[in-house]
Amino acid sequence: MAYLDRFGRDALGLGLLVLAALSLIGMTSLSQGSLITPWGLLLKRGLGLGGYGLVLFLAYLGGWVLRGGTATAPVKLLKRILALEGALFAWMTWLSIMEGLDLERAEAGLDGGIIGWGLGTLTARVLPVPLNALLWFLLWIGLALIGLGLWKRATTAFKAWVEREWQRPTQSTALSEKPAFPPTERVSPSPSSGAEGIPVAIVSATRDPRLPPLSLLTQEETNGIDEERILAVARKIEQTLAEFGIPAQVVGYRRGPTVTQFAVEPGYIERPGPDGQPMRQKVRVSQISALSRDLALALAAERLRIEAPVPGRSYVGIEVPNTTTTPVRLRPILESEAFQRLRSPLALALGRDVSGQPVVADLERMPHLLIAGTTGSGKSVCLASLITCLVMNNTPEQLRLAIMDPKMVELARFDGLPHILGRVETEIERMLAVLRWALNEMDQRYRLFEAARARDLNAYNAKQTRKNQPGLPRIVIIIDELADLMMSAPDQTEHSLVRLAQLARATGIHLVIATQRPSTDVLTGLIKANFPARIAFAVASSVDSRVILDANGAESLLGRGDMLFLNPEVGSPIRAQGVILKDSEINRVVAYWHRLADEPEEAPWEALLQEEENEDDDLLEQAIALVRRTQRASASLLQRRLRVGYPRAARLLDELEAMGIVGPAQGGGREREVLIPPEDEDQDADTG
Ligand SMILES: Nc1ncnc2c1ncn2[C@@H]1O[C@H](COP(=O)(O)OP(=O)(O)OP(=O)(O)O)[C@@H](O)[C@H]1O
């Protein structure tokens, strides 16, 4: 099927290119033919110079289809084609109007041809010539931008320009008065990006040819630095602090994708000393951080975070949201020096910090990652970018993923990646089986290492390579919502996660777990103790922030990918804007691997589930005997006595109900009614 798809696409793309070439030959009369000549004449007469536009349009469409452009959703594709066609007509009409709507010229195949002339004449009846020309010119530009997919970028740039021009007159006078920033603290624009201090890209020359090319991913979209606004905010900060009796100076700034961090150096307050002489006393940093709400009010900022002091620096950092945010893209981070320097297959591109520098980390060293934040704060986007980052750098022989997504929609689009063991699991019971399988796999790997006298996965794989034997892949287990698992089988989940977290590192098994419920019943002390690397997205309160990071701060984040990353090797959390991928980028990467994949394999935990199903029959017998003996029926009783997890106990109860042994659920956690008599009564009845 995929082959047919590919073949059809290639045929269509080539067909469009050939049509473009034939149209060009016909219009320029380079060659004669019974079809080409009348076709060229028709184009010339009908479209005038627009005929050349049509040639370009066909060639562009052909190239686009060949490059895989049909992966775009059909409605979107149709919209873009219609817009490009509209742009072509608008251009032809504009040409005709500019040449005075001359029918003779149109018939001779000049200007916009008959069609351009016709459309122009139609609107000329109601509009004066300049307005008529302007209307078609604007239509041409607008439709071309939509057709080329540049509309959003153009409107954003236009808005930023209007904003800049609007603010200019009010600020220019004050600007010359005080250069507030020493040049050293400024983010110098890099040659590759043209803005925002993004480091020069370094592409590794040693990229494995089996890996997807980086060109599948989008380049960064950047906003220019609006220095005037930054200066105005800096002045406002100084002014507000002064109004509260705190002398302080803004000595620099660092601009990131969503926030700008202002470096504020506390000044001195003069106080009368014990001897009556004035004494200079430095402002305490806590005095500045206490004013965060007043500063937010003065700057009309939604939320404001104060880092007091910035670790390793002699100033306080006040982070003010930018008016426009820049989406952080994966590709420039993969190409950055910081990422390349990690030289790890499990290097993760997390985002950009408050100065626009890449934030990267090595999952192998973390060795597990905990992600938490309220709903809509950016967890799933973060997981999707982590998965894409991993599969951009690893073949399925090097890395396997076990993905669990009880929310069912967020990560299901990765189904079909050959890296995924089985498929993306969405049912609680199957997820518990994945964890049990991971524990088995870990034990088995330890036995293999022992036999091969290898200390860890790297040593084992090196030995296998020397013997020309295949090595073992690393395994990353990803859970998109831990709360669901913890609610239905808390003991089993906690036990498995903790054991894996403690022991799995050497075997190349790593965990990435996310939750939107940062409460202590989900992130228990034991789990937290074993997951020192954490990412906190925006949360509702400082209590939640402390549950995740053991520190305040996440409550002041702005949401939508704004995060605090706690790297155990660094100590204090780093603020960053997370990477976001377009759907089209993910689709291209999945399609790349899908094309190379063999038939999907059965999940390795399938056998485990089958075994357990057989065990269930024994359990059912035991459950009947238990209910009959105790005359009580509840999930917790079955869990305790039969030593099973909640999902199994609940399933057993359902089966007992279907067999008419217990009544329906009572609600409110009450026990069910038992419908069979105790054993002796049964016997009495038999004998009597
Ligand atoms: N890094 C980012 N950059 C820009 N926008 C982002 C980023 N991350 C998330 N967003 C925006 O926030 C929205 C919500 O993100 P996401 O679905 O990841 O939240 P979530 O925390 O997983 O929520 P839920 O728990 O309800 O699934 C996204 O649709 C996107 O528009």
The ligand as an SDF file (V2000), in Angstrom:
LIG
                    3D

 31 33  0  0  0  0  0  0  0  0999 V2000
    6.7100   24.2230   24.1130 N   0  0  0  0  0  0  0  0  0  0  0  0
    5.5970   24.8440   23.7400 C   0  0  0  0  0  0  0  0  0  0  0  0
    5.6600   25.9350   22.9620 N   0  0  0  0  0  0  0  0  0  0  0  0
    4.5090   26.5610   22.5850 C   0  0  0  0  0  0  0  0  0  0  0  0
    3.2810   26.1730   22.9210 N   0  0  0  0  0  0  0  0  0  0  0  0
    3.1630   25.0960   23.6920 C   0  0  0  0  0  0  0  0  0  0  0  0
    4.3160   24.3710   24.1400 C   0  0  0  0  0  0  0  0  0  0  0  0
    3.8990   23.3380   24.8970 N   0  0  0  0  0  0  0  0  0  0  0  0
    2.5490   23.4030   24.9180 C   0  0  0  0  0  0  0  0  0  0  0  0
    2.1060   24.4510   24.1980 N   0  0  0  0  0  0  0  0  0  0  0  0
    0.7000   24.8250   24.0020 C   0  0  0  0  0  0  0  0  0  0  0  0
   -0.0620   24.3900   25.1020 O   0  0  0  0  0  0  0  0  0  0  0  0
   -1.1110   23.5060   24.6880 C   0  0  0  0  0  0  0  0  0  0  0  0
   -1.2960   22.3930   25.7020 C   0  0  0  0  0  0  0  0  0  0  0  0
   -0.1520   21.5790   25.7530 O   0  0  0  0  0  0  0  0  0  0  0  0
   -0.2270   20.0340   26.1480 P   0  0  0  0  0  0  0  0  0  0  0  0
   -1.3220   19.3570   25.4170 O   0  0  0  0  0  0  0  0  0  0  0  0
    1.1280   19.4830   26.0150 O   0  0  0  0  0  0  0  0  0  0  0  0
   -0.6190   20.1400   27.6590 O   0  0  0  0  0  0  0  0  0  0  0  0
   -0.6880   18.9900   28.7470 P   0  0  0  0  0  0  0  0  0  0  0  0
    0.0500   19.4970   29.9140 O   0  0  0  0  0  0  0  0  0  0  0  0
   -0.2690   17.6950   28.1760 O   0  0  0  0  0  0  0  0  0  0  0  0
   -2.2210   18.9710   29.0390 O   0  0  0  0  0  0  0  0  0  0  0  0
   -3.1070   17.7120   29.4100 P   0  0  0  0  0  0  0  0  0  0  0  0
   -2.5720   17.1960   30.6940 O   0  0  0  0  0  0  0  0  0  0  0  0
   -4.4880   18.2670   29.5100 O   0  0  0  0  0  0  0  0  0  0  0  0
   -2.9640   16.7600   28.2610 O   0  0  0  0  0  0  0  0  0  0  0  0
   -0.6540   22.9860   23.3280 C   0  0  0  0  0  0  0  0  0  0  0  0
   -1.7430   22.7100   22.5180 O   0  0  0  0  0  0  0  0  0  0  0  0
    0.1610   24.1270   22.7750 C   0  0  0  0  0  0  0  0  0  0  0  0
   -0.6580   25.0310   22.0970 O   0  0  0  0  0  0  0  0  0  0  0  0
  1  2  1  0
  2  3  1  0
  2  7  2  0
  3  4  2  0
  4  5  1  0
  5  6  2  0
  6  7  1  0
  6 10  1  0
  7  8  1  0
  8  9  2  0
  9 10  1  0
 10 11  1  0
 11 12  1  0
 11 30  1  0
 12 13  1  0
 13 14  1  0
 13 28  1  0
 14 15  1  0
 15 16  1  0
 16 17  2  0
 16 18  1  0
 16 19  1  0
 19 20  1  0
 20 21  2  0
 20 22  1  0
 20 23  1  0
 23 24  1  0
 24 25  2  0
 24 26  1  0
 24 27  1  0
 28 29  1  0
 28 30  1  0
 30 31  1  0
M  END
$$$$
